[in-house]
Amino acid sequence: MRHLPSLAAAFCLLMAVLGPAAEADDFFKGKTITILIGAGVGGGYDTNTRLFARFFGRHVPGQPTIVPQNMPGAGGLTLANTLYNVSPKDGTALGVFAASIALDPVFGNIAANYDTKKFQWIGSLERDTPSCGVWKGAGQNIKTLDDLVAAKRTVLFGSTGPSATTSQHALLLKNYLGAPVKVIYGYQGTNDVKLAMERDELQATCGMLESTVRGAFLKEFESGDLKIFVQFGPDHAVPFFGDATRLYDRMKRPEDRQTLDVIFRQAELARPLAAPPGVPADRIAMLRQAMIETLSDPELVADAARVRVEFHPVSGEETQRIFASYYDIPKPMIQRALDMINKE
């Protein structure tokens, strides 16, 4: 009996150590996690995020219900502002939106009411390469980047808003190469842009990640209706894009590379997944681990393969580091990048 006090003390010590972890593991049990998607229904962001969401809950401790919810608007800016300023800060609200939107504060967008570094990045679902495509030759038999630059008539590109890559990359073709490009705003996402091209309202689109073309645009790509004519990978060409010109091979001056990197390296974080500031660190750690486990889940991998999608995740720590690094870029270089992607 004289051992009872020491046993009780040991038990209390064990509970002091395990208690917080057990409480954290139980937090999501019976809860619902909403994943907001900063794009309309049917495009690459929507399709791939919903595929991820189907399996995510089984890997989060407590196996919560996962509900994907579209929140298009200003290319994802509406979602980013909402997630940062309005959504609950307990781990039950997450958001997927473009890296270009995440970095709007760095590029001086006063409508971006958030600090990129203070988002708690769960990771990025994909590391990808963007491109631009033309629809049925834009009525001018455009098949290549050179064809676009030499086009006699203005080519209409569709976009959600000025902060989206669908706008920025198209305007770069105009401002850096002199292509006759005009961007039309107000579309809800890449699927909305596709429908507008089919109606002959638009003739081209940018923001075409490889995963988007392999998924939401595969039929149009394989039929030849959508021709990818330029790709923006900083380090290599994407074989899937065929003979599409790699912009980095057309640099006017060697020093342009740094500016192009400011614009295109962010696209490597193809579909970043964020939590708002203030979520407890133990829950962020669980969500980060769950994201990595989900994207290696054999059932998800098999389902993704059936629609020709491959996930190449980036860890939460690496995503956080990449976004923070943009705050160290000299302002003149940021301004030069802005001049390439903002002037209409």
C-alpha positions as CSV (number, residue, x, y, z in Angstrom):
1,M,0.0,0.0,0.0
2,R,2.9,2.3,0.7
3,H,3.5,2.4,-3.2
4,L,0.1,3.9,-3.9
5,P,1.2,7.6,-3.6
6,S,4.1,7.1,-6.0
7,L,1.8,5.2,-8.4
8,A,-0.7,8.0,-8.3
9,A,2.0,10.6,-8.9
10,A,3.3,8.6,-11.9
11,F,-0.2,8.4,-13.3
12,C,-0.7,12.1,-12.9
13,L,2.6,12.8,-14.6
14,L,1.6,10.5,-17.5
15,M,-1.7,12.3,-17.9
16,A,0.1,15.6,-17.9
17,V,2.2,14.4,-20.7
18,L,-0.4,12.6,-22.8
19,G,-3.4,14.7,-22.0
20,P,-2.8,17.5,-24.5
21,A,-2.0,15.1,-27.3
22,A,-5.1,13.0,-26.5
23,E,-7.2,16.1,-26.5
24,A,-5.7,17.2,-29.8
25,D,-6.4,13.8,-31.4
26,D,-10.0,14.0,-30.3
27,F,-10.7,17.6,-31.4
28,F,-11.8,16.7,-35.0
29,K,-13.9,13.8,-33.9
30,G,-17.5,14.5,-34.9
31,K,-16.5,17.8,-36.5
32,T,-16.8,19.0,-40.1
33,I,-13.9,20.6,-42.0
34,T,-14.9,22.9,-44.8
35,I,-12.4,23.3,-47.6
36,L,-13.1,26.5,-49.5
37,I,-12.1,26.4,-53.2
38,G,-11.3,29.7,-54.8
39,A,-12.7,28.8,-58.2
40,G,-15.9,27.8,-59.9
41,V,-17.2,24.3,-60.5
42,G,-15.6,22.0,-63.0
43,G,-12.2,23.5,-63.5
44,G,-8.8,22.1,-62.3
45,Y,-8.9,23.6,-58.8
46,D,-12.4,22.3,-58.2
47,T,-11.8,18.8,-59.7
48,N,-8.5,18.1,-58.0
49,T,-9.5,19.6,-54.6
50,R,-12.7,17.6,-54.5
51,L,-10.7,14.4,-55.3
52,F,-8.4,15.2,-52.4
53,A,-11.3,16.0,-50.1
54,R,-12.9,12.5,-50.7
55,F,-10.0,10.9,-48.9
56,F,-8.7,13.6,-46.6
57,G,-11.0,12.9,-43.7
58,R,-9.9,9.3,-43.2
59,H,-6.3,10.6,-42.5
60,V,-7.2,13.4,-40.0
61,P,-7.3,12.1,-36.4
62,G,-10.9,11.7,-35.4
63,Q,-12.0,11.2,-39.1
64,P,-14.0,14.4,-39.5
65,T,-16.5,15.0,-42.3
66,I,-14.9,17.0,-45.2
67,V,-17.1,19.4,-47.1
68,P,-15.6,21.1,-50.2
69,Q,-17.3,24.4,-51.0
70,N,-16.7,26.7,-54.0
71,M,-16.1,30.4,-53.3
72,P,-15.2,32.0,-56.6
73,G,-14.6,35.7,-56.8
74,A,-11.7,37.9,-58.0
75,G,-9.6,34.9,-58.9
76,G,-9.6,33.6,-55.3
77,L,-9.1,36.9,-53.5
78,T,-12.6,36.7,-52.0
79,L,-11.7,33.4,-50.5
80,A,-8.3,34.5,-49.2
81,N,-9.8,37.5,-47.4
82,T,-12.6,35.5,-46.0
83,L,-10.4,32.7,-44.7
84,Y,-7.9,35.1,-43.1
85,N,-10.4,37.5,-41.5
86,V,-13.8,35.7,-41.0
87,S,-13.4,31.9,-40.9
88,P,-13.1,30.1,-37.6
89,K,-9.5,29.8,-36.4
90,D,-9.8,26.2,-35.0
91,G,-8.8,24.0,-37.9
92,T,-12.3,23.5,-39.3
93,A,-11.9,25.9,-42.1
94,L,-9.3,25.6,-44.8
95,G,-8.9,27.1,-48.3
96,V,-7.3,26.3,-51.6
97,F,-6.4,29.3,-53.8
98,A,-3.7,30.3,-56.3
99,A,-0.2,31.2,-55.2
100,S,-0.6,34.4,-57.2
101,I,-3.5,35.4,-54.9
102,A,-1.6,34.4,-51.8
103,L,1.2,36.8,-52.9
104,D,-1.1,39.7,-53.7
105,P,0.2,41.7,-50.6
106,V,3.8,41.4,-51.8
107,F,2.7,42.8,-55.2
108,G,0.9,45.7,-53.6
109,N,-2.8,44.8,-54.1
110,I,-4.5,46.9,-51.4
111,A,-7.6,44.7,-51.7
112,A,-5.6,41.8,-50.2
113,N,-6.4,42.2,-46.5
114,Y,-4.0,39.6,-45.2
115,D,-0.4,38.8,-44.5
116,T,0.8,35.8,-46.6
117,K,3.3,34.8,-43.9
118,K,0.6,34.6,-41.2
119,F,-1.5,32.1,-43.1
120,Q,-0.7,28.6,-41.7
121,W,0.1,26.7,-44.8
122,I,-0.9,23.0,-44.6
123,G,1.1,22.4,-47.9
124,S,0.5,22.4,-51.6
125,L,-1.4,19.6,-53.2
126,E,0.7,19.9,-56.3
127,R,3.9,21.2,-57.8
128,D,3.1,22.0,-61.3
129,T,3.9,24.0,-64.5
130,P,1.5,26.5,-66.1
131,S,0.9,27.1,-69.8
132,C,-1.4,29.0,-72.2
133,G,-3.6,27.5,-74.9
134,V,-5.5,28.8,-77.9
135,W,-8.9,27.6,-79.0
136,K,-9.3,26.4,-82.6
137,G,-6.5,28.7,-83.7
138,A,-8.3,31.8,-82.6
139,G,-9.7,32.0,-86.2
140,Q,-6.2,32.9,-87.4
141,N,-4.6,29.4,-87.5
142,I,-2.5,30.2,-84.4
143,K,-0.6,27.1,-83.3
144,T,2.7,28.5,-81.8
145,L,3.9,31.3,-79.7
146,D,5.4,32.9,-82.8
147,D,2.0,32.7,-84.5
148,L,0.4,34.6,-81.6
149,V,3.1,37.3,-81.6
150,A,2.6,37.8,-85.3
151,A,-1.2,37.7,-85.2
152,K,-3.0,40.4,-87.2
153,R,-6.1,40.6,-84.9
154,T,-6.3,40.9,-81.1
155,V,-6.7,37.6,-79.3
156,L,-9.2,37.5,-76.4
157,F,-8.1,35.6,-73.3
158,G,-10.5,34.9,-70.4
159,S,-9.8,35.4,-66.7
160,T,-11.5,35.6,-63.3
161,G,-9.7,38.7,-62.3
162,P,-6.4,40.7,-62.5
163,S,-4.7,38.8,-59.7
164,A,-5.2,35.4,-61.4
165,T,-2.6,33.7,-63.5
166,T,-5.2,33.5,-66.3
167,S,-4.7,37.3,-66.5
168,Q,-1.1,37.8,-65.4
169,H,0.4,35.3,-67.8
170,A,-1.6,36.5,-70.7
171,L,-0.6,40.1,-70.1
172,L,3.1,39.0,-69.9
173,L,2.8,37.7,-73.4
174,K,1.6,41.2,-74.4
175,N,4.0,43.3,-72.3
176,Y,7.2,41.2,-72.7
177,L,6.8,39.8,-76.2
178,G,4.4,42.3,-77.8
179,A,1.6,39.8,-78.6
180,P,-1.8,41.3,-79.5
181,V,-3.6,40.2,-76.3
182,K,-6.7,41.5,-74.6
183,V,-7.9,40.0,-71.3
184,I,-11.7,39.7,-70.6
185,Y,-12.5,39.5,-66.9
186,G,-15.5,38.2,-64.9
187,Y,-15.4,34.4,-65.5
188,Q,-15.8,32.1,-62.5
189,G,-13.0,29.7,-63.3
190,T,-11.3,27.7,-66.0
191,N,-14.4,25.7,-66.8
192,D,-16.4,28.9,-67.3
193,V,-13.6,30.1,-69.6
194,K,-13.8,26.9,-71.5
195,L,-17.5,27.3,-72.1
196,A,-17.0,30.8,-73.3
197,M,-14.4,29.6,-75.8
198,E,-16.9,27.1,-77.0
199,R,-19.4,29.9,-77.5
200,D,-16.8,31.9,-79.5
201,E,-16.7,34.7,-76.8
202,L,-13.1,34.0,-76.1
203,Q,-10.2,32.6,-78.1
204,A,-7.5,31.6,-75.6
205,T,-6.7,31.0,-72.0
206,C,-3.7,31.0,-69.6
207,G,-3.3,29.5,-66.2
208,M,-3.3,26.0,-67.7
209,L,-1.4,23.8,-65.2
210,E,-0.4,20.5,-66.5
211,S,-2.7,18.8,-64.0
212,T,-5.6,21.0,-65.3
213,V,-5.0,20.0,-68.9
214,R,-4.7,16.4,-67.9
215,G,-8.0,16.6,-66.0
216,A,-10.6,19.1,-66.9
217,F,-9.3,19.9,-70.4
218,L,-8.1,16.5,-71.5
219,K,-10.8,15.9,-74.1
220,E,-10.3,19.3,-75.7
221,F,-6.5,18.9,-75.6
222,E,-6.5,15.5,-77.2
223,S,-9.0,16.6,-79.9
224,G,-6.8,19.5,-80.8
225,D,-9.5,22.1,-80.1
226,L,-7.2,23.5,-77.3
227,K,-3.6,23.9,-78.5
228,I,-1.0,24.6,-75.8
229,F,1.4,26.9,-77.4
230,V,3.6,28.2,-74.6
231,Q,4.8,26.8,-71.2
232,F,6.5,28.6,-68.3
233,G,8.5,26.0,-66.4
234,P,11.7,27.7,-65.0
235,D,13.8,24.6,-65.0
236,H,12.6,22.2,-67.7
237,A,10.0,21.6,-70.5
238,V,6.9,19.5,-69.8
239,P,6.8,16.6,-72.4
240,F,3.0,16.4,-72.0
241,F,2.7,19.9,-73.6
242,G,4.3,18.7,-76.8
243,D,6.0,21.3,-78.9
244,A,4.7,24.2,-76.8
245,T,7.5,26.9,-76.7
246,R,9.3,27.2,-73.3
247,L,9.2,31.0,-72.5
248,Y,12.6,30.7,-70.7
249,D,14.1,29.8,-74.1
250,R,12.9,33.1,-75.5
251,M,14.4,35.4,-72.9
252,K,15.5,38.7,-74.4
253,R,18.3,39.2,-71.9
254,P,20.0,36.9,-69.3
255,E,19.0,39.2,-66.5
256,D,15.4,38.7,-67.3
257,R,15.5,35.3,-65.7
258,Q,15.3,36.7,-62.2
259,T,12.2,38.7,-63.0
260,L,10.5,35.7,-64.8
261,D,11.3,33.6,-61.7
262,V,9.4,36.1,-59.5
263,I,6.4,35.4,-61.7
264,F,6.6,31.7,-62.4
265,R,8.3,30.0,-59.5
266,Q,5.2,30.8,-57.4
267,A,3.3,28.5,-59.8
268,E,5.3,25.6,-58.4
269,L,2.9,25.8,-55.5
270,A,0.1,24.9,-57.8
271,R,-2.7,24.4,-55.3
272,P,-1.7,25.6,-51.8
273,L,-3.9,24.6,-48.9
274,A,-4.1,27.2,-46.1
275,A,-5.5,27.6,-42.6
276,P,-6.2,31.0,-41.1
277,P,-3.9,32.5,-38.4
278,G,-4.5,31.4,-34.9
279,V,-5.1,27.7,-35.3
280,P,-3.3,25.8,-32.5
281,A,0.1,24.4,-33.6
282,D,-0.8,20.8,-32.8
283,R,-3.8,20.8,-35.1
284,I,-1.7,22.4,-37.9
285,A,0.8,19.5,-37.5
286,M,-2.0,16.9,-37.7
287,L,-3.5,18.5,-40.8
288,R,-0.1,18.7,-42.5
289,Q,0.6,15.1,-41.8
290,A,-2.9,14.1,-43.0
291,M,-2.4,16.0,-46.3
292,I,0.8,14.1,-47.0
293,E,-0.8,10.7,-46.1
294,T,-3.9,11.5,-48.2
295,L,-1.9,12.2,-51.3
296,S,-0.1,8.8,-51.0
297,D,-3.3,6.9,-50.2
298,P,-3.5,4.0,-52.8
299,E,-7.2,4.5,-53.4
300,L,-6.7,8.2,-54.1
301,V,-3.7,7.5,-56.4
302,A,-5.8,4.9,-58.3
303,D,-8.7,7.3,-58.7
304,A,-6.4,10.1,-59.8
305,A,-4.8,7.8,-62.4
306,R,-8.2,7.1,-63.9
307,V,-8.6,10.8,-64.8
308,R,-4.9,11.1,-65.6
309,V,-4.0,13.3,-62.6
310,E,-0.9,13.0,-60.6
311,F,-0.3,14.7,-57.2
312,H,3.2,16.0,-56.3
313,P,2.7,17.5,-52.9
314,V,4.9,20.1,-51.2
315,S,5.1,20.0,-47.4
316,G,3.6,22.6,-45.2
317,E,7.0,23.7,-43.9
318,E,8.4,24.1,-47.5
319,T,5.2,25.9,-48.6
320,Q,5.5,28.3,-45.7
321,R,9.2,28.9,-46.5
322,I,8.6,29.6,-50.2
323,F,5.9,32.1,-49.6
324,A,7.9,33.9,-46.9
325,S,10.9,34.1,-49.3
326,Y,9.0,36.5,-51.6
327,Y,9.1,39.2,-48.8
328,D,12.9,39.3,-49.3
329,I,12.8,40.1,-53.0
330,P,14.1,43.6,-53.8
331,K,11.3,46.1,-54.6
332,P,12.7,47.1,-58.0
333,M,12.5,43.4,-59.1
334,I,8.9,43.2,-57.8
335,Q,8.1,46.4,-59.7
336,R,9.6,45.0,-62.9
337,A,7.5,41.8,-62.6
338,L,4.4,44.0,-62.0
339,D,5.1,45.9,-65.2
340,M,5.1,42.6,-67.1
341,I,1.9,41.2,-65.7
342,N,-0.3,44.2,-64.8
343,K,-0.3,46.7,-67.8
344,E,-3.3,46.1,-70.0
